């Protein structure tokens, strides 16, 4: 079979399985890239036998619901390929917008500083903290997660991408408080899906629930951070959070209860949906 015919067959199979047709071509692009082959030049040629075998096996996994990132073992984020497995959430494109927002806020508030301390809370694969450290050398990043297995993945990404992030294990802000650490910037993409919300099987069956669900209303971990933020945030610090697109109003009201004098904003993503919250102290 040619590369093109393999992709067409996979597109139909994944469409029938409800997994989306685009993944078929992305899978082939990455399968070829790993072996230094240019798919777009080879598209109508006979497929390399090794690639064909690997590709067909991967398509079967995806038909069963396994996300593309877990099939490949990595996910692209902000131009960096992050190792992912079922111990960490697969980084989403919406979270890239959170990183962009933090970098923008850094330029507005701290561009004249030689160094700032950044806490990446609930880091998972390390995607946010590592990317910030790579994109802005003035950011000294400390990242935390309650899952040691997640931190093991983050360590590998830190080493692979040659970043200089430090990691500590513990729930939300507790490990920072225990060590008497303080920050200029606090960024957090916490679990924010309400416990009873229905999710796609590919998410529920494969991604770690500890990184997905945020209590009855999805706001449990925001409350946890808001309650303790005064113990870690320095004067004039700012905080940035990702959130569910329906949580903007509730989070705005909740944050005003804890930070009545702060500048609080809800920011929309590229789709025009509420996606990020910033709190400038």
Helices and strands as residue ranges (DSSP letters): H 3-16, H 22-33, H 39-42, H 49-63, H 68-72, E 74-77, E 80-83, H 93-110, E 116-121, H 127-135, E 139-145, H 148-160, E 166-169, H 174-178, E 183-188, H 201-204, G 209-211, H 220-228, G 229-231, E 233-242, H 248-258, E 263-268, E 274-280
